[in-house]
Amino acid sequence: MLIECRQLNKTYESDNITVSAVNNVDLSIERGEFAVILGHSGSGKTTLLSLIGGLTVPDSGEVLVNGVENWSQSDEALSDMRNTAIGFIFQFASLIPTLTALENVLLPLSFGKNPKGDYQQAQDILDLVGLKDKTNSFPSQLSGGQQRRIAIARAFINQPDIILADEPTGDLDEETERDILQIFKRYNSRGTTFVTVTHNVHLVESQNNARVFHMRQGILTEG
């Protein structure tokens, strides 16, 4: 099993009210699967993605990636896992404003000990997302949709086993969304595992083999 969540719980305090963002979630994802978690804003799906990626510590329960529990590792080992095994596509592009498009895509390589990606691959991925002519542009010179595509390209630079994507097509036009979803499909067909959270049913429709989950008030159900 590539990803396994066992009785996972996470709560937050808001205005003296306890909010159960993730409520006793069990989830198993096999290598090469494409999982889509549907839910409205505030349903807990982003928190669940953050728990899987080792960005948030659960209150209780376990998250195992490749058979290793996230929080049983040292900080260094966990950071290495996040950098090499997982590609993150966050809800917002979160680009470094002083770096060019190409430099933003290459950024994850600077944190890895043995990076599998390289300069040429970064250019190829930018071409794949339709931004070959924006290699030397800074984020301030790009539209929101173009920035989103750079963030997507950045997630693939280390050839990760897993892509964790939070609303990956949220600010893309219809044509670009279709192109990006085809790229996801291509990578998935090569064995990359996807866990995506969204409210966009087009994402489900674009992937013939998608496993569909629903999340509401922290509770995850399949189907």
C-alpha positions as CSV (number, residue, x, y, z in Angstrom):
1,M,0.0,0.0,0.0
2,L,1.5,3.3,-1.0
3,I,-0.6,5.6,1.2
4,E,-2.5,4.5,4.3
5,C,-4.4,6.6,6.8
6,R,-5.5,4.8,10.0
7,Q,-8.2,6.3,12.3
8,L,-6.9,9.8,11.5
9,N,-8.2,12.8,13.5
10,K,-7.5,16.5,13.5
11,T,-9.5,19.2,15.3
12,Y,-9.1,23.0,15.5
13,E,-10.4,25.5,18.0
14,S,-12.3,28.4,16.5
15,D,-14.1,31.0,18.7
16,N,-14.2,28.5,21.6
17,I,-15.7,25.9,19.3
18,T,-14.0,22.6,18.5
19,V,-14.1,21.9,14.8
20,S,-13.5,18.3,13.7
21,A,-11.6,18.9,10.4
22,V,-10.7,15.2,9.9
23,N,-12.9,12.7,11.8
24,N,-11.7,9.1,12.2
25,V,-10.6,8.8,8.6
26,D,-9.4,5.5,7.2
27,L,-8.0,5.6,3.6
28,S,-5.8,3.3,1.5
29,I,-4.4,4.2,-1.8
30,E,-2.6,1.8,-4.0
31,R,0.4,2.7,-6.2
32,G,-0.8,4.2,-9.5
33,E,-4.3,5.1,-8.4
34,F,-6.0,8.4,-9.1
35,A,-8.1,9.4,-6.1
36,V,-10.4,12.4,-6.1
37,I,-11.9,13.7,-2.9
38,L,-14.9,15.9,-3.5
39,G,-16.2,18.3,-0.9
40,H,-17.3,21.9,-0.2
41,S,-15.1,24.5,1.3
42,G,-14.6,23.7,5.0
43,S,-15.3,20.0,4.6
44,G,-11.8,19.0,5.8
45,K,-10.4,17.9,2.5
46,T,-7.4,20.3,2.5
47,T,-6.5,19.3,6.1
48,L,-6.6,15.6,5.1
49,L,-4.2,16.3,2.2
50,S,-1.9,18.2,4.5
51,L,-1.9,15.3,6.9
52,I,-1.1,12.8,4.1
53,G,1.8,15.0,2.9
54,G,3.4,15.3,6.4
55,L,2.7,19.0,6.6
56,T,0.3,18.8,9.5
57,V,0.6,16.6,12.7
58,P,-2.6,14.6,13.4
59,D,-4.2,14.7,16.9
60,S,-4.4,10.9,16.7
61,G,-4.1,8.1,14.1
62,E,-1.4,7.3,11.6
63,V,-0.3,8.2,8.1
64,L,2.0,5.8,6.3
65,V,3.7,6.5,3.0
66,N,5.5,3.6,1.4
67,G,5.0,1.7,4.7
68,V,6.7,4.4,6.9
69,E,4.6,6.4,9.4
70,N,5.1,10.1,8.7
71,W,5.7,11.2,12.3
72,S,7.9,8.3,13.3
73,Q,10.7,9.8,11.1
74,S,13.3,12.4,12.0
75,D,12.6,15.9,10.7
76,E,15.4,15.4,8.1
77,A,13.9,12.2,6.8
78,L,10.4,13.6,6.7
79,S,11.6,16.7,4.8
80,D,13.5,14.4,2.3
81,M,10.3,12.3,1.8
82,R,8.2,15.4,1.1
83,N,10.8,16.7,-1.4
84,T,11.5,13.5,-3.3
85,A,8.5,11.3,-3.0
86,I,5.7,13.8,-3.1
87,G,4.9,16.7,-5.5
88,F,2.6,19.3,-3.9
89,I,0.1,21.4,-5.9
90,F,-1.3,23.9,-3.4
91,Q,-4.5,25.8,-3.6
92,F,-2.6,29.0,-4.4
93,A,0.4,29.1,-6.7
94,S,2.8,30.4,-4.0
95,L,5.6,31.3,-6.4
96,I,8.7,33.1,-5.3
97,P,8.3,36.6,-6.8
98,T,12.0,37.2,-7.3
99,L,12.5,34.0,-9.3
100,T,11.7,33.5,-13.0
101,A,9.2,30.8,-14.1
102,L,12.1,28.4,-14.8
103,E,13.8,29.1,-11.5
104,N,10.5,28.5,-9.6
105,V,10.1,25.1,-11.3
106,L,13.7,24.2,-10.5
107,L,13.4,25.3,-6.8
108,P,12.6,21.9,-5.3
109,L,15.9,20.5,-6.7
110,S,17.8,22.8,-4.4
111,F,16.5,21.0,-1.4
112,G,17.2,17.4,-2.6
113,K,20.3,15.4,-1.9
114,N,20.0,13.4,-5.1
115,P,17.6,15.2,-7.3
116,K,16.2,13.2,-10.3
117,G,15.1,16.2,-12.2
118,D,17.3,18.6,-14.2
119,Y,17.4,21.9,-16.1
120,Q,16.3,20.4,-19.4
121,Q,13.4,18.5,-17.7
122,A,12.2,21.8,-16.2
123,Q,12.1,23.4,-19.6
124,D,10.3,20.3,-21.0
125,I,7.7,20.5,-18.3
126,L,7.1,24.2,-18.9
127,D,6.6,23.4,-22.5
128,L,4.2,20.6,-21.5
129,V,2.0,23.1,-19.5
130,G,2.2,25.6,-22.4
131,L,4.6,28.1,-21.0
132,K,7.7,27.5,-23.0
133,D,7.8,31.2,-24.0
134,K,7.6,32.4,-20.4
135,T,10.7,30.7,-19.1
136,N,12.4,34.0,-18.1
137,S,9.2,35.8,-16.9
138,F,8.7,36.7,-13.3
139,P,5.4,35.9,-11.5
140,S,4.3,39.6,-11.6
141,Q,4.4,39.4,-15.4
142,L,2.1,36.4,-15.5
143,S,-1.6,35.9,-15.2
144,G,-3.1,33.9,-12.3
145,G,-3.7,31.0,-14.6
146,Q,-0.1,31.1,-15.9
147,Q,1.2,31.2,-12.3
148,R,-1.0,28.1,-11.5
149,R,0.6,26.2,-14.5
150,I,4.1,27.0,-13.2
151,A,3.1,25.7,-9.8
152,I,1.8,22.5,-11.5
153,A,5.1,22.1,-13.4
154,R,7.1,22.6,-10.2
155,A,5.2,19.7,-8.6
156,F,6.5,17.3,-11.3
157,I,10.2,18.4,-11.4
158,N,11.5,15.7,-9.0
159,Q,9.5,12.9,-10.7
160,P,7.6,12.1,-7.5
161,D,5.7,8.9,-6.8
162,I,2.8,10.9,-5.5
163,I,1.1,14.1,-6.5
164,L,-1.1,15.8,-3.8
165,A,-3.2,18.4,-5.5
166,D,-5.5,21.0,-3.8
167,E,-7.9,22.5,-6.3
168,P,-5.3,22.1,-9.0
169,T,-7.5,23.7,-11.8
170,G,-9.2,26.3,-9.6
171,D,-8.2,29.4,-11.5
172,L,-7.7,28.0,-15.0
173,D,-9.8,28.7,-18.1
174,E,-11.7,25.8,-19.6
175,E,-9.2,25.1,-22.4
176,T,-6.2,25.2,-20.1
177,E,-8.0,23.0,-17.5
178,R,-8.6,20.4,-20.1
179,D,-4.9,20.4,-21.1
180,I,-3.7,20.1,-17.5
181,L,-6.1,17.3,-16.8
182,Q,-4.7,15.4,-19.9
183,I,-1.2,15.9,-18.4
184,F,-2.4,14.4,-15.1
185,K,-3.8,11.5,-17.1
186,R,-0.6,11.0,-18.9
187,Y,1.5,11.0,-15.7
188,N,-1.0,8.7,-14.0
189,S,-0.8,6.2,-16.9
190,R,3.0,6.1,-16.3
191,G,2.5,5.1,-12.6
192,T,2.3,8.4,-10.7
193,T,-0.2,8.2,-7.9
194,F,-2.6,11.2,-7.5
195,V,-4.7,12.3,-4.5
196,T,-6.6,15.4,-5.5
197,V,-9.1,17.4,-3.5
198,T,-11.6,19.6,-5.4
199,H,-15.2,20.6,-5.9
200,N,-14.8,20.3,-9.7
201,V,-16.5,17.3,-11.1
202,H,-14.7,17.8,-14.4
203,L,-11.6,16.4,-12.7
204,V,-13.5,13.1,-12.0
205,E,-14.9,13.0,-15.5
206,S,-11.4,13.4,-17.1
207,Q,-10.0,10.3,-15.4
208,N,-11.6,7.1,-16.4
209,N,-10.1,5.1,-13.5
210,A,-10.6,7.6,-10.7
211,R,-11.6,6.5,-7.2
212,V,-14.1,9.0,-6.0
213,F,-14.5,10.0,-2.3
214,H,-16.7,12.6,-0.6
215,M,-15.9,14.5,2.5
216,R,-18.3,16.3,4.7
217,Q,-17.7,17.7,8.1
218,G,-14.5,15.8,8.4
219,I,-16.0,12.4,7.5
220,L,-14.7,10.6,4.4
221,T,-16.8,8.2,2.4
222,E,-16.1,6.4,-0.9
223,G,-18.3,6.3,-3.9
